Amino acid sequence: MSLPSFALVPWAPAQGREREEEEESDNQEESRGREGPWGRAGGGGEVHTSLSSFFDMSQKNQTITEFLFLGFSNHPELQGLFFLIFLVVYLVTLLGNLLILTAIRINPVLHTPMYYFLSNLSFLDICYTSTTVPILLVNFFREKKTITYEGCLSQIFFLVTCAGTEGVLLATMAYDRFIAICHPLRYPVLMSKRVCAYLAAGSWLCGLVNSLTHTGLTATLTLCSSNEISHFLCDIPLLLKLSCSDTSVNEVALYVASATIGVSPCLFTAVSYMLIISAILKIQSALGRGKAFSTCASHFTVVVIFFGTAIFNYNQSGSVYSLDVDILVSVLFCIVTPMLNPIVYCLRNKEVKGTIRKLARECRSSGLHRTK
């Protein structure tokens, strides 16, 4: 006997609802089993992603208190020889530039704009080489050649200041030679003491502002866990390689500085010497041409050394990179060039050479009087 159709209708949905309620309760129990004390875990993939992002952030925010220099690590057996070489170079640099400063100070004949700028250059070279060489000499006796984070930023500040100032100062000295040879009658007016002071102060200001900008941007970088620097000094491109954060602003600042503080003084100096050479060739007498060339020879030699090593230092091809070559070029640019400047001016400048000889004779005679 079959049941009437109206009796089947209400029973079927009720049975379906009971089955749905049982399935929902089972699903809830399973979900509770997957939930921990922090709520729903969201699956193994979400847990892995959360932990990975956490460890990534902790790694990026890891504090670096010091850097490890790898420069000269390829030749551990030559550490003693390297120490003696750099010590001699540093002492020669200090002695040569101090002699030039003393000679310009004691000889009234050298109280001219050209030697005023030369005294600034000598003081700048002392600061330049003292930024890198002392800590380099100390590190030769250390098993771990390190520098603190603050010391690294300080080294960058002084290096960039000195390099930027020297480029602008050499361009200023080229302008001085241009006025002296191409406009000799207007030289006392165009290169008065006030103008010279403004030009020298402007050179230092350009280097200082440029350095403050780069050092401030470098201090904002988020550095990775690695603290190894493949060099013997701190430089901005080296720290950019260790950065985990966006370095686009730093790179743009470097390009702008290269154009304004690097390329512009170089081009200005080149144009100045083209005009100077053109004016010298128009001089009729050979004696006059020789004298005019002699007044520019020392500065021209220093310009070629500085800008030549600078261009080679910052434009090396990455495909042929070598740590030894990179260190050699940096040594030439940061350490050898400040030593060559006083040597060039002493060898090729009669006034400076004569004053230093006179100073040496006076020191020798005073020493002999004391022994007697």
Backbone torsions as a table, in degrees:
resi	resn	phi	psi	omega
1	MET	NA	129.1	-179.0
2	SER	-93.7	148.8	176.2
3	LEU	-77.6	151.9	178.0
4	PRO	-65.8	155.2	-176.1
5	SER	-65.2	-33.5	-177.8
6	PHE	-69.3	-23.6	177.3
7	ALA	-76.1	-25.5	179.4
8	LEU	-78.5	-28.7	-174.4
9	VAL	-64.9	-51.3	-178.4
10	PRO	-71.1	-24.0	-177.2
11	TRP	-75.4	-37.2	-177.6
12	ALA	-61.2	-48.7	177.9
13	PRO	-63.3	-36.0	-179.2
14	ALA	-62.9	-43.2	178.7
15	GLN	-64.4	-37.7	177.4
16	GLY	-64.6	-40.1	-180.0
17	ARG	-65.1	-37.8	179.4
18	GLU	-63.8	-42.6	178.8
19	ARG	-64.0	-40.5	178.9
20	GLU	-64.4	-40.3	179.8
21	GLU	-65.4	-37.8	178.5
22	GLU	-65.9	-40.8	179.1
23	GLU	-65.9	-39.8	178.5
24	GLU	-64.2	-40.2	179.1
25	SER	-64.9	-40.5	177.3
26	ASP	-62.2	-41.8	179.0
27	ASN	-63.8	-38.8	179.1
28	GLN	-64.3	-41.5	178.7
29	GLU	-63.6	-40.8	177.7
30	GLU	-64.0	-39.6	179.5
31	SER	-66.5	-37.2	177.4
32	ARG	-63.6	-35.2	178.4
33	GLY	-65.6	-29.0	178.5
34	ARG	-85.9	-11.2	-179.7
35	GLU	-88.8	138.2	176.4
36	GLY	-103.1	-167.3	179.4
37	PRO	-68.3	-15.7	-179.9
38	TRP	-100.3	13.0	179.9
39	GLY	98.8	-166.2	-177.7
40	ARG	-66.9	131.6	-176.7
41	ALA	-76.5	-26.0	177.9
42	GLY	80.8	14.7	177.2
43	GLY	94.6	159.5	-178.3
44	GLY	-62.5	-35.4	-179.9
45	GLY	-63.8	-40.0	179.6
46	GLU	-69.2	-36.9	177.5
47	VAL	-62.6	-45.2	-179.7
48	HIS	-62.4	-40.9	-179.9
49	THR	-65.5	-41.6	-179.1
50	SER	-64.4	-45.7	179.0
51	LEU	-64.7	-39.8	179.6
52	SER	-62.7	-45.0	179.3
53	SER	-64.8	-35.2	179.8
54	PHE	-66.2	-47.3	-179.8
55	PHE	-66.9	-33.7	176.2
56	ASP	-62.2	-44.8	-179.7
57	MET	-66.5	-40.1	179.4
58	SER	-65.8	-34.4	177.6
59	GLN	-68.8	-40.4	-179.2
60	LYS	-69.1	-34.1	-177.6
61	ASN	-89.2	6.1	179.2
62	GLN	-63.9	133.5	-175.7
63	THR	-82.8	127.6	176.5
64	ILE	-103.5	119.1	-176.7
65	THR	-98.1	-18.3	179.1
66	GLU	-153.8	161.4	178.0
67	PHE	-117.9	149.9	179.9
68	LEU	-109.5	118.6	179.1
69	PHE	-80.9	133.0	176.6
70	LEU	-104.0	-1.0	179.7
71	GLY	-62.7	139.2	-178.4
72	PHE	66.6	7.9	178.3
73	SER	-73.1	-16.6	178.6
74	ASN	-73.2	-14.7	-176.6
75	HIS	-132.4	70.4	-178.1
76	PRO	-65.9	-25.9	-178.0
77	GLU	-75.3	-11.1	-177.1
78	LEU	-107.0	14.3	-176.8
79	GLN	-60.9	-41.9	179.5
80	GLY	-64.6	-41.9	178.1
81	LEU	-65.0	-43.5	177.9
82	PHE	-59.9	-40.4	179.5
83	PHE	-60.6	-46.1	-179.3
84	LEU	-64.4	-41.7	-179.1
85	ILE	-62.6	-49.8	-177.1
86	PHE	-70.7	-29.3	175.6
87	LEU	-66.1	-44.5	178.5
88	VAL	-63.4	-44.7	179.7
89	VAL	-61.1	-41.8	-179.3
90	TYR	-66.0	-43.5	179.9
91	LEU	-66.1	-39.9	177.2
92	VAL	-63.7	-40.4	178.7
93	THR	-62.2	-47.7	179.5
94	LEU	-63.0	-46.8	-177.4
95	LEU	-64.2	-46.5	-178.3
96	GLY	-62.3	-46.2	-179.0
97	ASN	-71.2	-34.1	175.6
98	LEU	-67.1	-36.1	176.5
99	LEU	-64.1	-41.0	178.2
100	ILE	-64.9	-42.8	178.1
101	LEU	-61.8	-41.3	179.7
102	THR	-68.0	-42.9	-179.6
103	ALA	-61.7	-43.3	179.6
104	ILE	-67.2	-32.6	-178.8
105	ARG	-70.0	-42.2	-171.3
106	ILE	-90.3	-17.6	-176.5
107	ASN	-103.2	111.7	-179.8
108	PRO	-62.7	-24.9	179.5
109	VAL	-63.5	-27.1	-178.2
110	LEU	-90.0	8.1	178.5
111	HIS	-86.1	65.0	179.6
112	THR	-125.8	164.9	-179.7
113	PRO	-55.1	-40.7	-178.0
114	MET	-60.5	-44.3	-179.1
115	TYR	-79.1	-23.1	172.3
116	TYR	-63.2	-44.7	176.5
117	PHE	-69.0	-34.1	178.0
118	LEU	-64.6	-37.4	176.9
119	SER	-65.0	-37.5	174.3
120	ASN	-63.1	-40.4	179.3
121	LEU	-65.3	-40.0	179.6
122	SER	-65.8	-44.5	176.8
123	PHE	-62.7	-38.7	178.5
124	LEU	-64.2	-40.5	179.8
125	ASP	-66.5	-35.5	176.2
126	ILE	-62.9	-44.8	178.5
127	CYS	-65.3	-39.8	-176.5
128	TYR	-61.4	-53.1	-176.7
129	THR	-71.9	-28.8	179.2
130	SER	-73.4	-13.2	178.1
131	THR	-74.3	-30.5	-173.6
132	THR	-114.7	-39.3	-169.4
133	VAL	-68.2	-44.5	-178.9
134	PRO	-56.2	-47.5	179.7
135	ILE	-69.1	-29.2	175.3
136	LEU	-65.2	-43.1	179.1
137	LEU	-64.0	-40.8	179.1
138	VAL	-65.0	-40.3	-177.2
139	ASN	-67.7	-20.6	176.6
140	PHE	-63.6	-22.6	179.7
141	PHE	-98.5	2.2	-179.9
142	ARG	-102.5	143.1	173.6
143	GLU	-70.7	-41.3	174.6
144	LYS	-106.9	114.5	-177.5
145	LYS	-88.0	95.5	-171.3
146	THR	-118.9	163.5	171.7
147	ILE	-146.6	142.1	-178.6
148	THR	-70.0	162.4	178.7
149	TYR	-61.1	-44.6	178.6
150	GLU	-65.4	-38.8	177.8
151	GLY	-65.0	-34.7	178.4
152	CYS	-65.8	-45.4	178.0
153	LEU	-64.4	-38.3	178.1
154	SER	-64.6	-40.2	178.4
155	GLN	-64.2	-41.4	176.6
156	ILE	-61.1	-43.4	-178.9
157	PHE	-59.3	-49.8	-176.8
158	PHE	-72.3	-35.6	178.0
159	LEU	-63.6	-48.1	-179.0
160	VAL	-66.7	-37.3	177.2
161	THR	-61.2	-49.0	-177.0
162	CYS	-67.6	-41.7	-179.0
163	ALA	-66.0	-45.7	179.0
164	GLY	-64.9	-41.3	179.7
165	THR	-65.2	-40.2	-178.1
166	GLU	-66.2	-39.0	177.9
167	GLY	-61.7	-45.6	179.9
168	VAL	-69.3	-37.5	-179.8
169	LEU	-65.8	-39.2	176.8
170	LEU	-64.8	-36.4	175.1
171	ALA	-66.3	-37.2	176.3
172	THR	-64.2	-40.7	177.4
173	MET	-66.3	-34.0	175.3
174	ALA	-65.4	-39.0	176.8
175	TYR	-63.7	-38.7	177.3
176	ASP	-61.3	-43.7	179.1
177	ARG	-68.0	-34.5	178.0
178	PHE	-63.5	-45.5	179.1
179	ILE	-65.5	-41.0	-176.7
180	ALA	-64.9	-35.2	-175.5
181	ILE	-95.1	-40.9	-176.3
182	CYS	-87.8	-26.1	179.8
183	HIS	-135.8	62.5	-174.7
184	PRO	-63.8	-33.3	-178.4
185	LEU	-69.9	-29.6	-179.4
186	ARG	-95.2	3.5	-176.1
187	TYR	-60.4	-45.8	-179.0
188	PRO	-60.6	-29.9	-179.2
189	VAL	-83.7	-46.0	-176.7
190	LEU	-72.2	-23.7	-179.6
191	MET	-123.2	52.7	176.6
192	SER	-71.6	172.8	-179.6
193	LYS	-61.3	-39.3	-179.8
194	ARG	-66.7	-43.3	179.4
195	VAL	-63.0	-42.5	179.1
196	CYS	-62.2	-41.4	178.7
197	ALA	-63.7	-41.3	178.1
198	TYR	-64.1	-42.2	-180.0
199	LEU	-65.5	-42.8	178.8
200	ALA	-66.0	-44.0	178.8
201	ALA	-63.9	-38.1	177.7
202	GLY	-64.0	-36.7	177.6
203	SER	-63.3	-46.3	178.1
204	TRP	-65.1	-37.6	-179.0
205	LEU	-66.6	-40.1	178.0
206	CYS	-60.4	-46.5	178.7
207	GLY	-64.8	-37.4	-178.9
208	LEU	-68.7	-46.3	-179.9
209	VAL	-64.4	-42.2	177.9
210	ASN	-61.0	-42.8	-178.8
211	SER	-68.6	-41.4	177.9
212	LEU	-60.4	-40.2	179.1
213	THR	-62.3	-50.4	-176.6
214	HIS	-69.4	-39.6	-179.9
215	THR	-66.1	-39.5	176.9
216	GLY	-63.6	-42.6	177.9
217	LEU	-67.0	-36.5	178.9
218	THR	-67.3	-35.4	-179.9
219	ALA	-66.9	-20.6	-179.8
220	THR	-86.5	-4.8	-177.8
221	LEU	-69.2	142.1	170.9
222	THR	-93.7	115.3	-174.1
223	LEU	-94.4	147.2	178.4
224	CYS	-76.9	-177.5	-176.0
225	SER	-68.4	-25.7	-179.3
226	SER	-72.3	134.5	178.8
227	ASN	-121.5	19.4	-178.0
228	GLU	-90.8	128.4	178.0
229	ILE	-113.5	120.3	-177.7
230	SER	-80.1	64.1	-178.2
231	HIS	-168.6	-177.9	175.4
232	PHE	-109.3	5.1	178.5
233	LEU	-146.1	166.4	176.5
234	CYS	-90.8	132.8	176.7
235	ASP	-142.8	155.2	-174.0
236	ILE	-60.7	-49.4	179.6
237	PRO	-58.1	-31.5	179.7
238	LEU	-68.2	-38.4	178.0
239	LEU	-75.0	-28.8	176.6
240	LEU	-63.4	-31.8	178.0
241	LYS	-68.7	-25.4	-179.8
242	LEU	-90.8	-2.0	-173.7
243	SER	-81.9	141.8	173.4
244	CYS	-98.1	-13.8	-176.4
245	SER	-93.3	177.9	-179.5
246	ASP	-71.2	127.0	-177.9
247	THR	-110.7	15.5	-176.1
248	SER	-63.6	-39.4	179.7
249	VAL	-64.8	-42.8	178.4
250	ASN	-62.2	-40.2	-179.3
251	GLU	-68.4	-39.5	176.5
252	VAL	-63.1	-42.2	178.5
253	ALA	-61.9	-37.7	177.7
254	LEU	-65.7	-41.1	178.6
255	TYR	-65.0	-41.9	179.5
256	VAL	-64.1	-44.1	179.8
257	ALA	-65.3	-37.5	178.4
258	SER	-62.0	-36.1	-179.7
259	ALA	-75.4	-40.8	-173.6
260	THR	-86.7	-44.7	-175.4
261	ILE	-95.1	-23.3	-177.3
262	GLY	-101.4	-62.7	-173.9
263	VAL	-71.5	-42.8	-176.2
264	SER	-60.1	-50.2	176.3
265	PRO	-60.8	-35.0	179.3
266	CYS	-65.3	-45.4	178.8
267	LEU	-66.2	-40.9	178.8
268	PHE	-61.1	-42.6	178.9
269	THR	-65.3	-41.2	179.4
270	ALA	-63.2	-45.0	178.8
271	VAL	-64.2	-40.0	179.3
272	SER	-60.1	-43.3	-179.0
273	TYR	-73.9	-27.2	173.0
274	MET	-64.2	-42.9	177.5
275	LEU	-68.1	-37.2	179.3
276	ILE	-65.2	-46.3	179.9
277	ILE	-63.7	-39.4	178.0
278	SER	-62.3	-40.5	179.2
279	ALA	-70.2	-37.0	-179.2
280	ILE	-67.2	-39.3	-179.1
281	LEU	-65.9	-19.0	178.4
282	LYS	-82.6	-11.2	178.5
283	ILE	-70.6	134.1	-173.4
284	GLN	-73.5	-46.5	-173.8
285	SER	-82.6	143.6	177.5
286	ALA	-68.1	-33.7	178.3
287	LEU	-64.0	-41.6	179.1
288	GLY	-66.2	-39.8	178.0
289	ARG	-64.9	-41.8	179.3
290	GLY	-64.2	-40.8	179.1
291	LYS	-66.6	-39.3	179.3
292	ALA	-66.8	-41.3	178.0
293	PHE	-64.7	-36.6	-177.5
294	SER	-66.0	-30.9	179.7
295	THR	-72.0	-19.4	-178.2
296	CYS	-107.1	-13.0	-171.3
297	ALA	-61.9	-44.1	-177.5
298	SER	-64.2	-47.7	-179.0
299	HIS	-65.7	-39.3	179.6
300	PHE	-63.1	-39.3	177.9
301	THR	-63.8	-43.2	178.7
302	VAL	-64.3	-39.3	179.2
303	VAL	-62.6	-45.0	-179.6
304	VAL	-63.1	-42.3	-179.8
305	ILE	-64.1	-46.7	-175.0
306	PHE	-67.9	-55.5	-176.6
307	PHE	-70.4	-31.7	177.6
308	GLY	-64.1	-48.8	178.3
309	THR	-68.2	-33.1	178.8
310	ALA	-65.8	-44.5	179.3
311	ILE	-63.7	-43.3	-179.8
312	PHE	-68.5	-32.3	-177.5
313	ASN	-69.9	-40.0	-173.4
314	TYR	-103.5	9.4	179.3
315	ASN	-132.7	38.6	176.3
316	GLN	-79.2	145.0	179.2
317	SER	-75.8	131.4	-179.9
318	GLY	-68.1	-25.9	-178.0
319	SER	-70.9	-23.9	179.9
320	VAL	-115.7	32.7	-176.8
321	TYR	-67.0	136.8	174.3
322	SER	-140.4	133.0	-179.4
323	LEU	-61.5	-41.7	-179.7
324	ASP	-64.0	-42.8	179.1
325	VAL	-66.4	-42.0	179.6
326	ASP	-61.9	-42.9	178.8
327	ILE	-66.8	-40.6	179.7
328	LEU	-61.3	-44.4	-179.8
329	VAL	-65.4	-40.9	178.7
330	SER	-66.2	-36.0	176.1
331	VAL	-62.7	-43.3	177.8
332	LEU	-61.3	-41.8	-174.8
333	PHE	-76.2	-43.6	-171.5
334	CYS	-94.3	-23.8	-172.2
335	ILE	-119.3	-46.2	-175.8
336	VAL	-75.3	-39.9	-178.4
337	THR	-58.6	-46.3	175.8
338	PRO	-60.4	-25.6	176.8
339	MET	-77.5	-35.1	-176.7
340	LEU	-73.5	-29.8	-176.6
341	ASN	-56.2	-53.2	178.6
342	PRO	-66.1	-31.7	178.5
343	ILE	-64.5	-43.8	-179.9
344	VAL	-62.5	-45.9	-178.0
345	TYR	-69.7	-31.5	178.8
346	CYS	-73.8	-35.7	-177.5
347	LEU	-77.9	-34.1	-171.2
348	ARG	-106.8	-2.4	-178.4
349	ASN	-116.8	113.9	-175.3
350	LYS	-65.7	-39.8	-177.8
351	GLU	-64.0	-47.3	179.6
352	VAL	-65.4	-42.5	-179.8
353	LYS	-62.2	-43.8	179.7
354	GLY	-64.6	-40.6	180.0
355	THR	-66.7	-39.9	179.2
356	ILE	-66.4	-39.2	176.7
357	ARG	-63.2	-41.7	178.1
358	LYS	-63.6	-41.2	178.7
359	LEU	-64.2	-39.8	179.0
360	ALA	-65.6	-40.3	178.3
361	ARG	-64.0	-41.2	179.1
362	GLU	-64.1	-41.3	178.5
363	CYS	-65.1	-38.9	179.8
364	ARG	-66.9	-43.1	-179.2
365	SER	-67.3	-39.0	177.7
366	SER	-66.1	-34.9	176.4
367	GLY	-66.8	-38.4	178.3
368	LEU	-66.7	-39.4	178.1
369	HIS	-62.6	-37.8	-179.4
370	ARG	-68.2	-38.0	179.5
371	THR	-68.6	-31.7	176.9
372	LYS	-73.2	NA	NA
